[in-house]
């Protein structure tokens, strides 16, 4: 009997030691994350299998609809895609969430429940400049940046993505006291929308040779055709690799709005598909929330941690972390609501007409209202 009990214990230990957490990872930092996974395995004995998936949210939906047995235990998602997959996710909780910033938790919260562990964020709407092309003074306003870029002896002016639906909330918030509330009362017929579109039209006419697509915008900066660009912070390592002498502009004041620019916080976090919240997964989530772990992942990638103490430490790492720390003070995550998708669709309709030459603001907002009205 004693031998049987001993064998049973040995077998249980063996089974536990073979526990494997399956993770779908995406975006930048795959190698750095695999390194963290190995550290976790060394510390706990729990294996982590990391698979790179280009579009995690799409694959999660298609896999969940076919067979749940092929789902991972954790999947890395973007905060602004949460609502498209929320029906397939399990809420999480735990003391480890207290280490993370309120903004990061808000980005993954719906109806009082948190649906992902915020891991890191990028900034959508950071303003970069090529130090070899332009000199940007401290605390330059947005309007000053337009003039500085226009005056530079290069082909193009300030590369502002006025065509981009993702960037529209940045300017809308500026003209609406830094607020964007997407609920049944939201309308494109408000004063803030009119002011935003007036500002867009002004930029459209003032900026020299402005490309009207994302690829053109990025390529123009890479080819050194412009000295200033508004873009996502995820492009910073790419630019450094291309030997562009890149710097970050101080958070600019938008004179026309009377507010500082409020960039988008683009959070990435680990979500748990329904039925996958095991004790091993909880341990890994707690591990990923740690200050030292988020510092290790973010420091070499120019990603920015959700752990508040980690970000406090990294802000002194170099000029880029220091400036992003300042952007974060004003930046906001996008609202988590069922109207987010329809809002973007309506904005796309409005901006497509604008860049095609329509400058009658009533016609532009009528078109947007027609789209979003279907979803109210």
Steps between C-alpha positions, in 0.01 A plus 500: 500500500784737590662435161172572321460833684859595422451419131177701492674805647785469250254478211306804624820704526597388150161603360518840670852559377380437145225768523524723194349843448430572135535866399413678177737794468494782244655835405857586596715327762453128434859405590495715815175338609632149441791587725257601775309175449818301558565696820149412619554131423831501688331664798183287513553186292199596287575491130389780266447438131510827305357514149510813286160581351476799268135589569421353839149640534386364163648157566344490846153557355533243222655240732242548775219452248643171376647326807600632841756222545732682259487827692809628685510569872604861443475730200658842453238754385470873432279700733304664218410154364359374830134539411531290185606192701361562848242219468786248478694627803493435872535791747808495722567624850773482760714712729767522228275739306558766767857543368370629169391851406135601512513604134625157397224320691236738364610407147395137557198559724140451392201519733729494803697188400862485379552278196878506456821553694644829368861426404634800309385788283597694191410865448292580193559863410853558625677774301849418380753716319820447306770692684705526180220685318326727752569669831198480730498729803376378837126522554420583138127519430335282237456802275870587538590147393298547181697816421838347588439197278371715213807725516749211488687462172352159419217378278218479755363672807369354829384143436166499684273198437178694448373211287525256793193399701726385786647848545172691481417458874826677589381823341136455594597472868701822472190688385276326755686568827701176467191281498359240263188330631352243263144430616151518353510881532815542292453711191716634217283811502673652803727802524813291562455307173453822305812654658701183431398494134577871461846430642546206261403710199744771607781243532407349165559836331803610703725193495725461196465181293320299767472126414148370555574144607695339783760331282569823315531691824748259656701457180532876459656534844729202444618653171572823689243694299364658817640598837194435722244219518208399721501121531487200733790454742547142374685655203779643718720185496451472123619855450799451726591188304489710181749740664254789508606752764156500658378703796162547669330837513372617839125443538369787286232750595232532230440874488172474308357266763658646814608152612809280495503212254345188652647203312346152485620234743520179302517227765595139438388248760465128563142377488371160611256312276195360680577188700878553496560680831700226677721545805805482270362780285436712809863448607624609158277810504639593841853446366432727199368778724830531691705818483823321409335294224334793329818705525699220340257464211446870431846651544655362183193533278379853572179360640353657810393296804160488663666442836520849650823444693668354192409809299628728777837326475516492118419868457865569587627242248542749213338801329233291329373336819510839672290667229251212475456525876382860442271402210343237724386768745264644238431189291188287533388151397210480261157437658395138545151499356291326236497829308877505442480305172207703358674822612811410300288404200322835514827692538645309202201604290537862608877524444489316167265767371714775645822391328303448178423870500175539693538791743137569587502404868123444513524247217794328666325465835172396332687209340654398832168524684336277241757226571494509878122537522464139386675385820337717763 
